[in-house]
């Protein structure tokens, strides 16, 4: 890869970190409360290597099988953390259970059961986030959470997942509806935060510290609304080839 491309990726990475810090400070938060997950789905290995060289240590992948060769290529990098951020096909649960640091997208009971089975076989626990559909979009994955009046029933639906001994539920994740104006996405982020607070009251024995929300075009609004993870790809690595 050309030196100019490596430099560009490093500069984008640093600019995103600076924007994240300013967004946190605007609402009285400490910048270190928010972690950047660089989304590498569909990206060539040289670009991924460039952002890792720039300092990135949290990488997000949507497809477990596509992560494996990247993991192997970067195996010598210390403290690299791989985050599963896409819908889990149950037959791929073994890969997530064995190789990933965290899963952001447990989007239903069947996915949770598949992951619990594989983790139990490996005698391993995994931090996970529960994915919720806060916009009511039929094409989106996640437990339906757009109707706040239905949240008590929603809490009953997720209760079995909280009892799985190998899943460490640590918070919530969402992919909100697309809006050209990031401000128009703010209500969806607020809804996820309110849902987190509701579940924390309903299940006080569990940890609900994380909110994974916000991507390249709306991450600053997400941070202002409480995000602890933002998932950013193209704003750092550029458009995916092809």
N, C-alpha and C positions, 0 to 999 in steps of 0.2 A: 504494500500500500504506500502511496506517495506520502512524503513527510508532511505536505500541506494538509492532507486529509486527516492524518493523526493529530496534527496541531488543531485543526478545526474541531474535531470531536472533543479534545481536551478543553478547548475554550468554551464550547457549548456546555459541557459538563460543569465547569466552574460557574458559568453564568446562571445555570439552573439552580445550583446550590445557593448562589447569592440571592436569587429571586425567592427561593424557599425561605431563607433566613429573614428577608424583609417582610414577607407575608406573615411569618410567625410573630415577628416583633410588632407588627401593626396591631395585633390583638393581645399583646402582653404575654406571648408564649416564648419559651426558649427555643432557639433554632434546633438544638440537639434533641428536642422532643419528636422531631419529624425525620423519618428515614426515607431516603431515595432508593427505590427499586428500579434499576435500569432494565427496561423491557427489551429482550434480545430476540424475540420471535422473528424468524425469517431473516435475521441479519447475518451477513458474512462474518466469519471468524475474525478476520483482521480488524474489523470495526469493533468487535467485542473486546479483542485484545487491547485496542487503543484506549477504550474507556476504562478498562481494568488498570492499565498503566497510568491513567490519569487519577486513579484512586478509588474507583467504584469497587465495592465489595458485596453489594446485594444485587443479584441479577434475577430477572423474572422471565419465566418461560411458560407458554401456553400449552405446549405439547411435550409430554415427558420424554417420548422417544427421540425427539429432536434435540433435547437437552444433553443426552448422553455423550455424543461425540464432542460437544462443547465442553462438558465437564472433564472429559479425558484430556482434551487439549490444554485446559487450564488447571490441571490437577496439581501443578507445582505452586500455584498462587496461594499464599497463606490466608486463612480466614475468609475464603470466598463462600458466600451463602447463596444457595439457589432457592428461589421462591416459585412455587407452582401457582399460577394466577389464572389458569383457564379451566374450562369445564373438564371434569374428569370422566373419561371412559373407564368403566369399572375394570376392564381387562388391563388397564395401564396402572392400576393402583399399586401393584408390586414395585414399579419403578419409583413412584413417589415415596412409598414407604421406605424404600432402601436408600435413596440418594438425595432427597430434598431436605432442606433445612426447615421449611415452613410451607404450609398450604393455605392460600388465601381464599380458596373458592370451593369450600364444601357447600354444595348448593341443594342438598336433599338428603333424606334418610338413607337411600340406597347407596349413594356415594360414600356416605359416612360408614355404613356397614362394610363396604368393600375395603375401605382404607383401614378400618379397625381390624378386620380379619388378617390383612397382610402385616400390619404392625405387630399384632399378637404373635404371628409366626416368627417374626424377627426379634421379638422381645424388645421392642423399641417404642418410645413415645414420640409424638410429633405435634408441635404447636400448629394450631389451625385457626382459621377465621371462618365464620359462617357467612355465606353469600346471600344477600337479600335483593329482591327486585323491588326497588322503591318507586319505579315509574309506571308499573302496570303494563309493561310492554310484553306482548305475547312471545316475541322472539328471544327474550332475555332469560337467562338461567337465574336460579335463586328462589328461595322461599318468597311467596308474594307478600309484600309489606306496604303496598301503596295505600291500603285502607286501614287507617289507624284504629278504627272501631273493631277491627278483627285481630288486633294484636294479642288479646288474651288467648284466643284459639291458636294463634301462631306460636305463642310461648309453649302451649301444650304440645304442638307439633315438633318443636325442636328439643323438648325435654329429654327424649331418649338418647339423643346425641351427646348430651352433657354427662350421661352415665357411662359412656364408653371409656374404659380405663386407659386406653392408649392414645386417645385424642385429647390434647390440651387446648381446650377452647379458650382463646384469648381476646376475642373481639369479633368485629363485623367487617364485611366488605360489600361494595356495590359497584356496579357499572351503570351510571345514571343515563337517562335519555340524552341524546346529542342535542345541543343548542349552539347556535353560532355565537351567541353572547354568553360568556361564562357566568355572568350574573344571573342568567336565567336558570342555571343549574343549581344555584345556591339552595333553593327550597328542598331539593332532593338530598343534598348533603345534610341539611338540617334535620330532615326526616330520619336519616340513618342515625344521626347522633341522638335524637330523641328515642329511637328504638333501642339503641344501646343502653340509654339510661333506664328505660322501661325494663329491659331484660336484667339489668344489674339489680334493680329493686326486686324483681321476681325471683331471681336466682342469685342471692347475695353470696353464696359460698364460692362462686366462680369468679374468675378474673375477666374483666371486660375492658381492658386497657386500650385495645387497639381499634382504630378505624382505618381501613385501607380504602381510600377513595381519592380521586383526582388523577388526571392524566395530562398529556402534554398541553392541552388548550385550556384546562380549568383547574390546574393544581393549586394555584394561589388562593382561589376561592375555597377549595377544599381544606387547605391549611387553616384559613381563617375560621372555618367551621369545625375544626377539631381533628383533621386527619393526622394520623401518626405514621402512616405509610402513604407515599404517592408513587404511582407507577408510570414512568415516563420513558418513552422509547424514541419516537421520531424526532422530537425536539433536541435530542442529543446525538443520536446515531444517524439521523437522516431517514428519508423514505426507504422502505424495504424494497430491494431490487425485484424487478419483474412484476 
